[in-house]
């Protein structure tokens, strides 16, 4: 996976949609709740 420079890059929602297109059931409100998550700034571990 290529590195991105900041959070909220859309990768969470894109992933949810890819999973749904593959035929899996997606709890979209749960994914939308986490939409601001994503890769951290370099050197930052928010977990």
C-alpha positions in Angstrom: 0.0 0.0 0.0 1.4 3.4 -0.9 2.1 5.8 1.9 -0.1 8.8 2.3 0.7 11.9 4.2 -2.3 12.4 6.4 -5.5 11.0 7.8 -9.0 11.4 6.3 -7.7 10.5 2.8 -10.9 8.6 1.9 -9.3 5.2 2.2 -11.7 3.9 4.8 -14.9 4.6 2.8 -13.2 3.4 -0.4 -12.4 0.1 1.3 -16.0 -0.3 2.6 -17.3 0.2 -1.0 -14.8 -2.3 -2.4 -15.9 -4.9 0.2 -19.5 -4.3 -0.7 -18.8 -4.6 -4.4 -17.2 -7.9 -3.7 -20.5 -9.1 -2.4 -19.9 -8.8 1.3 -22.3 -7.2 3.7 -21.0 -3.9 5.0 -22.2 -2.1 8.1 -21.8 1.3 6.4 -22.7 3.4 9.5 -19.8 1.7 11.3 -17.4 2.5 8.5 -18.7 6.0 8.2 -18.1 6.5 11.9 -14.4 5.6 11.3 -14.1 7.6 8.1 -11.8 10.2 9.6 -9.4 7.4 10.4 -6.7 6.3 8.0 -2.9 6.4 7.9 -1.3 8.5 10.6 1.0 11.3 9.9 4.6 10.0 9.7 5.9 9.4 13.3 2.4 9.7 14.8 0.7 6.6 16.3 -2.8 7.5 17.3 -3.7 4.0 18.5 
